[in-house]
Amino acid sequence: MAGAEAPLATPARMGVSSSRDEHPQRWRMLALLAVAELLGMALWFAGSAIAPQLQRAWQLDGTQVAWITVAVQLGFVSGTAISAILNLADVVPARTLFAVSVLLGALANLGLAFAEGLNVALVSRFLAGACLAGVYPPAMKMTSTWFRERRGLAVGTIVGALTIGKAGPYLLGAIPGISVHLIVGLSSASAVMAALLVWFGYRDGPHAFPSRPFAWTLVRDVVREPRWRLSTGGYLGHMAELYSYWTWIPAFVAASIAASPHDLTPAPSRVASIIGFAIIAVGGAGCVWGGAVADRIGRPRLVIIALSVSTVCCALVGLAFGRSLWLLTPVALVWGFFIIADSAQFSVLVTESVPPHAVGTALTLQTSLGFLLTTISIQLVPPVVRTVGWPWAFAFLAIGPALGILSIRRLER
């Protein structure tokens, strides 16, 4: 990397971790950060969870409903882009950036409760997404200050926690008679709790990354690193399918129930919300499993396994459409487990591919590009459904993980 010290060739940098970590407080801090991520990330799908109610109240079509989720993605992309350009993740203490960002996100989220039309709701969602840019990447950086040899498991735990947190609003939406205002209020309240938890309970670990003054050249230096580019290539393939699946799987399940001659499921929208929650939440276990396995066999190998299973599931889930939920649900859960099992490892690969002073910016830039791609892939699903129908609506997503495998195979060389 131009103008920067070379990354250290530690065992973790080779993608395999040794079995020893140092500080006795590391597990307590990991638990604290995991709970904070779970609480804070409830903001992400708060709008998506109430989308069916908003669709009925405001007479929205499928494309307009998609924008409720896409607005969060665009806000997140904008926030991460600004953060990367200004080096915020490497200049501002991660604890401060996390606490302030999640508090502002809670306030922005409350706008949903007062929205009387789509435009106000989209502004609220965009601002919440922008604030979450100061929650997700800093949490991964904070975790990495406590773990070196077992960083894969640690960051996997954090991503697993935030995955379950994102699924939370779907579970709330399945409660009979729950109001939009209560779902929005509870998600904002949980975000406030996350801010308090990190502000009063967190401190950096023994492997803290050095801060540095702002430099316009830092983004350029990160992009010039070949390992960062290959890791990010795999991450982009992963993200191309992930959020499209998470956003549309409840609608897919509801359509499958309606198309099945055998299913007499009462309240199909409520059942779809519960299954949607389970599919996203099972990814939390997938992240922890992926982190533990990656620490043993190497991150690139784990990533290739997860992307390969995801590629197959893109096609298999369509074959279960319109059949019994006893067939569809297991396939969807397997996909939900593996689709996110590799996610944290892309972040760990980044922390191992750039100098310590550039880790925050490298993570933020990678995340920004990934979520920018999701704004496109999410919106592709409705026109695909209109063209080929729900059974094959997810098949085109296999392109993403397939290309991701090619990028990570080059990283292995």
C-alpha positions in Angstrom: 0.0 0.0 0.0 1.5 3.3 -1.1 2.7 5.5 1.7 1.8 3.1 4.5 3.4 0.4 6.5 2.8 -3.1 5.3 0.3 -5.3 7.2 1.8 -7.7 9.6 2.0 -11.4 8.5 0.2 -12.9 11.5 -1.5 -16.3 11.5 -4.8 -14.4 11.5 -3.7 -12.6 8.3 -3.3 -15.9 6.6 -7.0 -16.6 7.3 -6.4 -19.2 10.1 -6.4 -18.4 13.7 -4.4 -19.9 16.6 -6.2 -21.0 19.7 -5.1 -18.4 22.2 -6.4 -15.0 23.0 -5.2 -12.8 25.8 -7.4 -10.5 27.8 -9.8 -11.9 30.5 -12.4 -9.2 29.8 -12.7 -10.0 26.1 -15.8 -12.2 26.4 -17.7 -9.7 28.6 -17.0 -6.9 26.1 -18.0 -9.2 23.2 -21.3 -9.9 25.0 -21.9 -6.2 25.6 -21.3 -5.3 22.0 -23.4 -8.1 20.8 -26.4 -7.0 22.9 -25.9 -3.4 21.7 -25.9 -4.4 18.1 -29.0 -6.6 18.6 -30.8 -3.6 20.1 -29.5 -1.0 17.8 -30.1 -2.8 14.5 -33.9 -3.1 15.3 -34.1 0.2 13.4 -33.1 -1.4 10.1 -36.3 -3.4 9.2 -38.7 -1.4 11.3 -40.2 0.1 8.1 -40.2 -3.2 6.2 -42.0 -4.9 9.1 -44.9 -2.5 8.9 -44.9 -2.3 5.1 -48.0 -4.5 4.7 -50.0 -2.0 6.9 -48.6 1.0 5.1 -49.3 -0.6 1.7 -53.0 -1.1 2.6 -53.3 2.4 4.2 -51.5 4.3 1.4 -52.5 2.1 -1.6 -48.9 1.3 -2.5 -47.7 -1.0 -5.3 -44.8 -3.4 -5.1 -42.2 -1.0 -6.4 -43.3 1.7 -3.8 -43.1 -0.9 -1.0 -39.6 -1.8 -2.1 -38.6 1.8 -1.7 -39.3 1.6 2.1 -36.4 -0.8 2.4 -34.3 0.7 -0.4 -34.4 4.1 1.3 -32.6 2.6 4.3 -30.0 1.1 2.1 -29.4 4.4 0.3 -29.2 6.3 3.6 -26.7 3.7 4.8 -24.6 4.0 1.6 -24.6 7.8 1.9 -23.6 7.7 5.6 -20.8 5.2 5.0 -19.6 7.1 1.9 -19.3 10.3 3.9 -17.7 8.4 6.8 -15.2 6.9 4.5 -14.3 10.1 2.7 -13.9 12.0 6.0 -12.1 9.0 7.7 -14.6 9.2 10.6 -14.2 5.6 11.6 -10.5 6.2 12.1 -10.6 9.8 13.5 -13.6 9.7 15.9 -13.5 7.2 18.8 -15.6 4.2 17.8 -17.5 4.3 21.2 -18.5 8.0 20.6 -19.4 7.4 16.9 -21.6 4.4 17.8 -23.5 6.0 20.7 -24.2 9.3 18.9 -25.2 7.6 15.6 -27.6 5.1 17.2 -29.3 7.9 19.2 -29.8 10.0 16.1 -31.1 6.9 14.3 -33.7 6.3 17.0 -34.9 9.9 16.5 -35.0 9.5 12.7 -37.0 6.3 13.0 -39.7 8.0 15.0 -40.6 9.9 11.9 -42.3 6.7 10.7 -44.9 7.0 13.4 -46.0 10.4 12.3 -45.8 9.8 8.5 -49.0 10.3 6.6 -47.7 9.4 3.3 -44.8 7.6 1.5 -42.6 10.6 1.0 -42.2 11.4 4.7 -41.7 7.7 5.4 -38.9 7.5 2.9 -37.1 10.5 4.4 -37.4 8.9 7.8 -36.0 5.6 6.5 -33.2 7.4 4.6 -32.1 9.3 7.7 -32.2 6.2 9.9 -30.1 4.3 7.4 -27.5 7.2 7.3 -27.2 7.0 11.1 -26.8 3.3 11.1 -23.6 3.8 9.1 -22.1 4.9 12.4 -23.3 1.7 14.2 -22.4 -1.3 12.0 -18.7 -0.7 11.0 -17.6 0.8 14.3 -18.9 -2.2 16.2 -16.8 -4.5 14.1 -13.8 -2.3 14.7 -14.4 -2.2 18.5 -14.7 -6.0 18.6 -11.4 -6.4 16.8 -9.7 -4.4 19.5 -10.4 -7.3 21.9 -9.6 -10.2 19.6 -6.7 -11.1 17.4 -6.4 -14.9 17.1 -10.1 -15.6 17.4 -11.3 -12.6 15.5 -13.4 -14.6 13.1 -15.6 -16.0 15.9 -15.8 -12.6 17.6 -16.9 -10.6 14.6 -19.2 -13.5 13.6 -20.9 -13.2 16.9 -21.4 -9.5 16.4 -22.8 -9.9 12.9 -25.1 -12.7 14.2 -26.4 -10.4 16.9 -27.2 -7.6 14.5 -28.8 -10.1 12.2 -31.2 -11.2 14.9 -31.7 -7.5 15.8 -32.7 -6.7 12.2 -35.2 -9.6 12.3 -36.9 -8.3 15.5 -39.4 -6.0 14.0 -40.8 -8.9 11.8 -41.5 -10.8 15.0 -43.3 -7.7 16.5 -45.3 -7.4 13.3 -46.6 -11.0 13.8 -48.3 -10.0 17.1 -52.1 -9.8 16.5 -53.4 -6.3 16.7 -50.0 -4.6 17.3 -50.0 -1.0 16.0 -47.5 0.6 13.6 -46.8 3.2 16.3 -45.9 0.6 18.9 -43.5 -1.3 16.5 -41.8 2.0 15.6 -41.6 3.1 19.3 -40.2 -0.2 20.5 -37.5 -0.3 17.8 -36.5 3.3 18.7 -36.4 2.5 22.4 -34.2 -0.5 21.9 -31.8 1.7 19.9 -31.6 4.2 22.8 -30.7 1.3 25.1 -27.9 0.3 22.8 -26.4 3.8 22.9 -26.5 3.8 26.7 -25.0 0.3 26.9 -22.0 1.2 24.7 -21.4 4.7 26.2 -21.4 3.5 29.8 -20.1 0.0 29.4 -17.6 -0.2 26.6 -13.9 0.5 26.5 -11.2 -0.4 23.9 -9.3 -3.6 24.2 -5.5 -4.3 24.1 -5.4 -4.4 20.3 -6.8 -1.0 19.7 -6.2 0.5 16.3 -4.3 3.8 16.3 -6.2 6.9 15.3 -4.8 9.3 12.7 -5.4 12.7 11.4 -7.8 13.1 8.5 -6.2 12.4 5.1 -7.8 12.6 1.7 -5.3 9.9 0.4 -6.5 7.2 2.9 -9.3 5.9 0.7 -7.0 5.8 -2.3 -4.4 3.8 -0.3 -7.1 1.3 0.7 -8.4 0.8 -2.8 -4.8 0.1 -4.0 -4.5 -2.9 -1.7 -5.1 -6.1 -3.9 -6.4 -8.2 -1.0 -8.9 -5.5 -0.1 -10.2 -5.5 -3.6 -10.6 -9.3 -3.8 -12.2 -9.4 -0.4 -14.6 -6.7 -1.4 -15.3 -8.5 -4.7 -16.5 -11.5 -2.7 -18.5 -9.2 -0.4 -20.3 -7.6 -3.3 -21.4 -11.1 -4.6 -22.6 -11.9 -1.1 -24.6 -8.6 -0.8 -26.2 -8.9 -4.2 -28.4 -11.7 -2.9 -28.5 -11.1 0.9 -30.8 -8.1 1.2 -33.0 -9.1 -1.7 -33.7 -12.4 0.0 -34.3 -10.8 3.4 -36.6 -8.1 2.0 -38.8 -10.3 -0.2 -38.9 -13.7 1.6 -42.0 -12.8 3.7 -43.8 -11.8 0.5 -42.5 -15.0 -1.2 -43.8 -17.1 1.7 -47.2 -15.4 1.6 -47.5 -15.9 -2.1 -46.6 -19.5 -1.7 -49.3 -20.1 0.9 -51.8 -18.5 -1.4 -50.8 -20.6 -4.3 -50.8 -23.9 -2.4 -53.9 -26.1 -2.8 -53.0 -27.9 0.3 -52.3 -25.1 2.8 -55.2 -23.9 4.8 -53.0 -21.6 6.9 -55.0 -19.0 8.9 -53.7 -15.4 8.8 -51.1 -16.1 6.1 -49.5 -12.6 6.4 -48.9 -13.2 10.1 -47.4 -16.7 9.4 -45.2 -15.1 6.7 -43.9 -12.6 9.2 -43.0 -15.3 11.7 -41.3 -17.4 9.0 -39.5 -14.2 7.8 -38.3 -13.6 11.3 -37.0 -17.2 11.7 -35.2 -17.1 8.3 -33.3 -13.9 9.2 -32.8 -14.9 12.9 -31.3 -18.3 12.1 -28.6 -16.4 10.3 -27.4 -15.3 13.8 -26.4 -18.9 14.5 -25.0 -19.1 11.0 -22.7 -16.2 11.7 -21.3 -17.7 14.9 -20.9 -21.1 13.2 -19.1 -19.4 10.3 -16.8 -17.5 12.5 -15.8 -20.6 14.5 -15.3 -22.7 11.4 -13.3 -19.9 9.6 -10.9 -19.7 12.5 -10.2 -23.4 12.0 -10.1 -23.9 8.2 -9.4 -20.4 7.0 -11.7 -17.6 6.0 -11.6 -18.1 2.2 -12.6 -21.7 2.5 -15.5 -20.9 4.8 -16.7 -18.1 2.4 -16.6 -20.5 -0.6 -18.6 -23.1 1.2 -21.3 -20.6 2.3 -21.5 -19.0 -1.2 -21.8 -22.4 -2.8 -24.7 -23.4 -0.6 -26.4 -20.1 -1.3 -26.0 -20.5 -5.0 -27.8 -23.9 -4.9 -30.6 -22.5 -2.6 -31.4 -19.7 -5.0 -32.8 -22.4 -7.3 -34.1 -24.9 -4.8 -36.4 -22.5 -3.0 -38.3 -21.9 -6.2 -39.0 -25.6 -6.5 -40.7 -25.5 -3.1 -43.0 -22.6 -4.0 -46.7 -23.4 -3.8 -46.1 -26.6 -1.9 -46.5 -27.4 1.8 -44.8 -25.1 4.3 -43.2 -28.2 5.7 -41.2 -28.4 2.5 -40.6 -24.7 1.9 -39.6 -23.6 5.4 -36.6 -26.0 5.8 -35.2 -25.0 2.4 -35.6 -21.3 3.3 -34.1 -21.8 6.8 -31.0 -23.5 5.3 -30.6 -20.6 2.9 -31.1 -18.2 5.8 -28.3 -20.0 7.8 -25.7 -20.0 5.0 -26.5 -16.8 3.3 -25.1 -14.8 6.2 -22.6 -17.3 7.6 -19.8 -15.8 5.6 -20.7 -12.1 6.1 -18.5 -11.4 9.1 -15.5 -13.0 7.4 -15.4 -10.4 4.7 -15.0 -7.8 7.4 -12.3 -9.8 9.1 -10.4 -10.3 5.8 -10.5 -6.5 5.5 -9.0 -6.0 9.0 -6.3 -8.4 8.0 -5.5 -6.8 4.6 -4.8 -3.1 5.4 -2.6 -1.3 7.9 -4.1 -0.8 11.4 -4.6 2.9 11.0 -6.8 2.3 7.9 -9.1 -0.4 9.2 -12.1 1.8 10.0 -12.0 3.5 6.6 -11.5 0.2 4.8 -14.4 -1.4 6.5 -16.7 1.6 5.9 -15.8 1.7 2.2 -16.4 -2.0 1.7 -19.7 -1.7 3.5 -20.7 1.3 1.5 -20.1 -0.4 -1.9 -22.0 -3.5 -0.8 -25.1 -1.7 0.3 -25.1 0.5 -2.8 -25.4 -2.7 -4.8 -28.3 -3.8 -2.7 -30.3 -0.8 -3.7 -30.3 -2.2 -7.2 -30.8 -5.9 -6.4 -33.8 -5.3 -4.1 -35.6 -3.4 -6.8 -34.9 -6.0 -9.4 -37.1 -8.6 -7.7 -40.6 -7.0 -8.4 -40.0 -6.8 -12.2 -38.6 -10.4 -12.2 -41.8 -11.5 -10.4 -44.0 -9.8 -13.0 -42.0 -11.5 -15.8 -41.4 -15.1 -14.5 -43.6 -15.3 -11.4 -42.6 -15.9 -7.7 -41.3 -19.5 -8.2 -38.2 -18.3 -10.1 -38.0 -14.8 -8.7 -34.9 -15.6 -6.6 -33.0 -17.7 -9.2 -31.3 -14.7 -10.8 -29.7 -13.9 -7.4 -27.4 -16.9 -7.9 -25.2 -14.7 -10.1 -24.0 -12.8 -7.0 -22.6 -15.7 -5.0 -21.2 -17.4 -8.1 -19.1 -14.2 -8.9 -18.2 -13.9 -5.3 -16.7 -17.4 -5.4 -14.5 -16.5 -8.3 -13.1 -13.4 -6.4 -12.3 -15.4 -3.2 -10.6 -18.2 -5.2 -8.2 -15.5 -6.5 -7.7 -14.4 -2.9 -6.6 -17.9 -2.0 -3.8 -18.0 -4.5 
